[in-house]
């Protein structure tokens, strides 16, 4: 068992200011068979009550609204998580994760490319095919577009691996969360193998053991966005995200 401390901050600036802001977050790590939330705090600025619910995938959701004029919104999530080796036993996995979703469609060419490979081999194939290149894709870029362009960011790597796995008859789901170090949120994949979900990071080309903190999963990113909301009146939003995760020393 290893323990990690995390800090996750999302900040938005609105120009001009907004009068009404409904927000929905997935900002708190989940608890599961290999991950236990030891404690956490969630702060919203401007100050607002935080409500809790569970979405259709079983992910924890934090939501609320701010009904007065403001030009700034900040979410800060902090806490500690205890993690064992990444493996999630599941005796009855859903067939939902065998079928294409809006962002994980495939065609005959991608199916041929994926054919005959297991999940780990597909992860390595995605890693070798793509070049990490920010700014070349967007929130709605599909797995087929990524396959053709051969570049993208972690979200794109994950979508292509999910599509390739499903095209080969392997259940796979998209995951968002945090990783050790400093930067932003990260996306990876869980593939179903021998009665459990294993973690695969196609962006790094590695099987996951430790150092990853799961927040949510879905068919693709559309099922589990980190931050989604509605504002009124329409305005320009500037968004920044920062993440810091470090392993706690034993006895700390």
C-alpha positions in Angstrom: 0.0 0.0 0.0 1.3 3.5 -0.9 -0.1 6.8 0.1 -0.3 9.9 -2.1 -1.1 13.5 -1.4 -2.9 15.4 -4.1 -3.7 19.0 -5.0 -6.0 19.7 -7.9 -7.0 23.2 -8.9 -9.2 24.5 -11.7 -9.6 28.3 -12.2 -11.8 30.2 -14.7 -11.8 33.8 -15.5 -14.9 35.3 -17.3 -14.7 38.4 -19.4 -17.2 40.1 -19.1 -18.5 38.9 -15.7 -21.4 36.4 -15.5 -24.6 36.6 -13.5 -25.5 32.9 -13.3 -23.2 29.9 -13.2 -24.2 26.3 -12.9 -21.2 24.0 -12.5 -20.7 20.2 -12.3 -17.3 18.7 -11.3 -15.6 15.3 -11.0 -12.9 16.5 -8.7 -12.6 14.0 -5.9 -10.8 10.6 -6.2 -13.0 7.6 -6.0 -12.7 4.7 -3.5 -12.5 1.2 -5.0 -10.8 -2.1 -4.5 -7.3 -0.7 -5.0 -7.8 2.9 -4.0 -9.1 4.4 -0.7 -9.8 8.0 0.0 -8.3 8.8 3.4 -9.5 12.4 3.5 -10.3 15.3 1.3 -11.4 18.9 1.1 -13.1 20.8 -1.7 -13.3 24.5 -1.8 -15.2 26.7 -4.2 -14.6 30.4 -4.8 -16.8 32.5 -4.8 -18.1 30.6 -1.8 -21.0 28.3 -2.6 -22.6 25.1 -1.2 -21.3 21.9 -2.8 -23.9 19.2 -3.5 -23.0 15.5 -4.1 -24.5 12.9 -6.5 -23.6 9.9 -8.5 -23.7 9.8 -12.3 -24.9 6.9 -14.6 -21.4 5.3 -14.5 -21.2 5.3 -10.7 -18.8 8.3 -10.5 -19.0 10.8 -7.7 -20.2 14.3 -8.9 -19.9 17.6 -7.1 -22.2 20.4 -8.3 -23.8 23.7 -7.4 -24.6 27.2 -8.7 -23.5 30.8 -8.1 -26.4 33.3 -8.7 -24.6 36.6 -8.4 -22.2 38.6 -10.6 -18.7 37.2 -10.7 -15.7 37.2 -13.1 -13.8 34.4 -11.4 -14.4 30.8 -10.4 -12.0 28.5 -8.6 -12.2 24.9 -7.5 -9.5 23.5 -5.1 -9.5 19.8 -4.2 -6.9 18.4 -1.8 -6.5 15.2 0.1 -4.7 11.8 0.5 -5.3 8.5 -1.1 -4.0 5.0 -0.2 -3.4 2.8 -3.2 -2.5 -0.8 -3.7 -1.4 -2.3 -7.0 -3.8 -1.2 -9.8 -6.3 -4.0 -10.4 -10.1 -3.9 -10.0 -11.8 -7.3 -9.7 -15.2 -7.4 -11.5 -17.1 -10.7 -11.8 -19.8 -9.2 -14.0 -18.4 -6.6 -16.3 -20.8 -4.6 -18.4 -21.1 -5.3 -22.1 -21.5 -1.5 -22.5 -17.8 -1.3 -22.7 -17.6 -3.5 -25.8 -19.5 -1.1 -28.0 -18.5 2.1 -29.8 -19.4 5.4 -28.3 -19.5 8.9 -29.9 -15.7 9.3 -29.7 -14.6 5.7 -30.0 -16.1 4.5 -33.3 -13.9 2.3 -35.5 -13.8 1.2 -39.2 -12.5 -1.8 -41.0 -9.0 -0.4 -41.3 -8.7 0.2 -37.5 -10.2 -3.2 -36.8 -7.6 -4.8 -39.1 -4.8 -2.8 -37.3 -6.0 -4.0 -33.9 -6.7 -7.6 -34.9 -4.8 -10.4 -33.1 -3.4 -8.1 -30.3 -4.2 -8.3 -26.6 -4.8 -5.2 -24.6 -1.2 -4.7 -23.6 0.0 -5.1 -27.2 -2.7 -2.6 -28.4 -1.5 -0.1 -25.8 2.1 -0.4 -27.1 0.8 -0.1 -30.7 -1.0 3.1 -29.8 2.0 4.5 -28.0 4.2 3.8 -31.1 1.7 5.1 -33.6 1.0 8.5 -32.1 3.1 11.6 -31.4 2.3 13.6 -28.3 1.4 17.1 -29.7 -0.8 19.5 -27.8 -3.0 21.9 -29.7 -3.6 19.6 -32.7 -6.9 18.0 -31.4 -10.0 19.2 -29.5 -12.6 18.0 -27.1 -14.6 16.3 -29.8 -11.8 14.7 -31.8 -12.7 11.0 -32.4 -10.5 7.9 -32.2 -10.7 7.5 -36.0 -9.4 11.1 -36.5 -6.6 10.5 -34.1 -5.7 7.2 -35.9 -5.5 9.1 -39.2 -3.6 12.2 -37.8 -1.2 10.1 -35.7 -0.9 12.8 -33.0 -2.8 14.1 -30.0 -2.8 14.4 -26.2 -3.6 11.9 -23.4 -7.3 12.1 -24.1 -6.7 11.1 -27.8 -4.3 8.2 -26.9 -6.9 6.9 -24.5 -9.8 7.1 -27.0 -7.8 5.3 -29.7 -6.8 2.5 -27.3 -10.4 2.2 -26.1 -11.6 1.9 -29.7 -8.9 -0.6 -30.6 -9.7 -2.8 -27.6 -13.4 -2.8 -28.3 -12.8 -3.5 -32.0 -10.9 -6.6 -30.9 -13.6 -7.7 -28.5 -11.9 -6.5 -25.4 -13.9 -4.5 -22.9 -12.3 -1.1 -22.3 -13.2 2.1 -20.5 -11.9 5.6 -20.5 -10.5 6.9 -17.2 -9.6 10.4 -16.0 -7.6 11.2 -12.9 -4.3 12.4 -11.5 -0.7 11.1 -11.8 2.4 11.6 -9.7 4.2 14.8 -10.5 3.1 18.3 -11.5 1.0 19.3 -14.5 -2.7 18.7 -15.4 -5.2 16.0 -15.2 -4.5 12.8 -17.1 -6.4 10.2 -19.1 -5.8 6.4 -19.4 -7.6 3.2 -20.0 -8.9 0.2 -18.0 -9.1 -3.0 -20.0 -10.9 -6.1 -18.8 -8.7 -9.2 -18.5 -8.9 -12.4 -16.4 -11.8 -11.2 -14.2 -10.4 -7.7 -13.5 -9.9 -4.3 -14.9 -6.2 -3.5 -15.4 -4.8 0.0 -16.0 -3.0 1.0 -19.2 -1.4 4.3 -20.0 -0.9 4.5 -23.8 0.5 8.1 -23.6 3.5 6.7 -21.6 3.4 3.2 -23.1 3.2 1.4 -19.7 1.1 -0.9 -17.7 -0.1 0.9 -14.5 0.9 -0.4 -11.1 1.2 2.6 -8.8 1.2 6.4 -9.0 -2.2 6.9 -10.6 -5.2 8.3 -8.8 -8.6 7.5 -10.5 -11.4 10.0 -10.4 -13.9 8.7 -12.9 -14.5 6.4 -15.9 -16.9 6.1 -18.8 -17.3 5.0 -22.4 -15.3 8.1 -23.4 -14.6 11.5 -22.0 -18.1 12.6 -22.7 -19.3 10.4 -19.8 -16.9 11.8 -17.2 -15.6 15.3 -17.9 -13.8 16.9 -15.1 -15.5 20.3 -15.4 -18.7 21.1 -17.1 -21.2 23.9 -16.6 -23.5 26.6 -18.0 -23.1 30.3 -17.6 -25.2 33.3 -18.4 -24.8 35.7 -20.2 -22.5 34.1 -22.7 -18.9 35.3 -22.2 -15.3 34.4 -22.9 -13.8 32.0 -20.4 -10.1 31.5 -19.7 -9.4 28.2 -18.0 -6.3 27.0 -16.2 -5.7 23.6 -14.5 -2.9 22.6 -12.1 -2.3 19.3 -10.5 0.3 18.2 -8.0 0.6 14.6 -6.7 3.4 13.2 -4.5 4.0 10.0 -2.6 3.9 10.4 1.2 6.9 9.2 3.1 6.2 6.3 5.3 5.1 7.4 8.7 4.0 10.9 7.5 
